[in-house]
Amino acid sequence: MTTAPADLARSPSGGFPELPAELAFDRPDEGDGASLWRIARDSQVLDLNSPYSYLLWCRDFAATSAVARDPGGRPVGFVSGYRRPEAPGTLFVWQVAVDEAVRGRGVAAAMLDGLSAREARRQGGLRCLETTIERGNTASERLFTSYAARHGASLRREVLFEPGHFPEGEAHATEVLHRITLPGS
């Protein structure tokens, strides 16, 4: 069983966050790659991928990703994700970042909820959300813990990648997998 789209699409009065009124929820497009790279870079927390990878992401994974746009259409936040090929009912969230100008206004939570609702409407629905979070990234921990609580979902954590999994000379913290199983799954 999968979560019904209506279960993931409540309004703020139903307990789910919405973007601030001046922002719009959208899919990224190829022209957004440079902006997403900049937002990730400026976060000073995310692993920064190559600019080319953000361009490809906006082309190849736009359907499973989201952006928040300011009134001029410029991205001010994004969630990049993909459906796991071996588990198509699972959306893996790769990165979430919000421009400093709109941080602290619930933009990340609203994008995550909006993307979940959109994915729940797709064929096959949505059973699980996964992400990895480096130990010590309390903002991301709070974002995904509060998402699970809002949706009445279970949250399981386990180490996915240890520092030794990364290339030699690459200093990298442990990546902890957060698996959120939605009700009815």
MARVEX-688270 format. One line per field, with one value per residue (C-alpha): residue number from 1; x, y, z. Coordinates in steps of 0.1 Angstrom, whole numbers, plus 5000, padded with zeros to 4 digits. Layout:
# MARVEX-688270
n <- NUM_...
px <- X_...
py <- Y_...
pz <- Z_...
This chain:
# MARVEX-688270
n <- 1_2_3_4_5_6_7_8_9_10_11_12_13_14_15_16_17_18_19_20_21_22_23_24_25_26_27_28_29_30_31_32_33_34_35_36_37_38_39_40_41_42_43_44_45_46_47_48_49_50_51_52_53_54_55_56_57_58_59_60_61_62_63_64_65_66_67_68_69_70_71_72_73_74_75_76_77_78_79_80_81_82_83_84_85_86_87_88_89_90_91_92_93_94_95_96_97_98_99_100_101_102_103_104_105_106_107_108_109_110_111_112_113_114_115_116_117_118_119_120_121_122_123_124_125_126_127_128_129_130_131_132_133_134_135_136_137_138_139_140_141_142_143_144_145_146_147_148_149_150_151_152_153_154_155_156_157_158_159_160_161_162_163_164_165_166_167_168_169_170_171_172_173_174_175_176_177_178_179_180_181_182_183_184_185
px <- 5000_5012_5003_4974_4982_4956_4975_5005_4988_4971_4972_4988_4955_4958_4993_5016_5038_5034_5059_5058_5032_5057_5075_5063_5068_5081_5102_5138_5148_5182_5185_5184_5216_5239_5216_5213_5250_5254_5228_5245_5279_5266_5251_5286_5272_5264_5289_5294_5291_5304_5284_5279_5262_5236_5229_5224_5203_5180_5176_5174_5158_5136_5105_5117_5132_5117_5126_5112_5112_5111_5087_5113_5114_5149_5154_5159_5158_5158_5153_5171_5159_5153_5133_5155_5156_5154_5127_5105_5082_5112_5122_5159_5165_5200_5203_5181_5193_5178_5192_5203_5178_5148_5162_5142_5108_5099_5109_5128_5099_5074_5095_5099_5062_5053_5077_5063_5027_5037_5055_5025_5004_5027_5021_5031_5027_5053_5061_5094_5116_5154_5183_5217_5229_5263_5265_5263_5241_5214_5194_5189_5182_5154_5140_5136_5126_5099_5088_5084_5064_5041_5033_5029_5057_5084_5120_5149_5186_5216_5251_5252_5287_5317_5347_5366_5340_5352_5384_5418_5426_5390_5381_5344_5322_5300_5267_5237_5208_5174_5146_5111_5084_5050_5018_5001_5033
py <- 5000_5035_5069_5086_5119_5136_5124_5144_5175_5191_5229_5247_5246_5208_5209_5210_5240_5261_5283_5320_5338_5355_5323_5297_5259_5246_5220_5229_5233_5233_5271_5266_5245_5274_5289_5255_5251_5287_5279_5247_5264_5292_5268_5260_5227_5206_5186_5207_5188_5201_5228_5203_5178_5205_5212_5174_5171_5199_5181_5144_5145_5176_5154_5142_5175_5209_5246_5276_5307_5343_5367_5372_5335_5330_5298_5306_5270_5234_5198_5173_5138_5106_5074_5045_5020_4990_5005_5028_5036_5053_5089_5095_5131_5140_5177_5204_5239_5274_5308_5327_5355_5332_5309_5304_5308_5271_5270_5237_5220_5233_5222_5187_5184_5197_5173_5144_5153_5155_5121_5105_5114_5097_5061_5037_5063_5070_5045_5059_5089_5084_5107_5106_5132_5137_5134_5169_5184_5194_5215_5185_5162_5185_5189_5151_5143_5170_5157_5121_5135_5157_5127_5101_5082_5059_5070_5046_5056_5035_5042_5039_5051_5053_5076_5046_5043_5075_5079_5081_5115_5126_5137_5128_5123_5093_5094_5082_5069_5082_5060_5074_5049_5065_5053_5025_5012
pz <- 5000_4994_5008_4991_4974_4997_5027_5016_5004_5034_5037_5067_5085_5081_5095_5065_5056_5025_5008_5018_4996_4974_4964_4938_4939_4905_4888_4879_4843_4825_4830_4868_4871_4878_4904_4922_4922_4937_4964_4973_4974_4995_5020_5032_5045_5014_4994_4964_4931_4898_4880_4852_4876_4886_4849_4843_4874_4862_4828_4838_4873_4871_4876_4910_4921_4931_4933_4951_4929_4939_4922_4894_4887_4902_4922_4960_4971_4958_4966_4943_4943_4923_4925_4934_4905_4928_4949_4927_4957_4973_4967_4976_4985_4975_4985_5001_5001_5006_4998_5028_5020_5027_5054_5085_5068_5063_5026_5029_5047_5022_4992_5008_5014_4980_4963_4983_4974_4937_4939_4957_4927_4903_4891_4919_4946_4974_5001_5015_5016_5020_5025_5040_5065_5079_5116_5132_5105_5130_5105_5081_5111_5122_5087_5081_5117_5115_5081_5096_5125_5103_5082_5110_5095_5110_5108_5109_5109_5100_5088_5050_5042_5065_5057_5043_5015_5000_4978_4995_5006_5006_5041_5045_5075_5081_5060_5080_5060_5072_5059_5064_5058_5052_5068_5050_5034
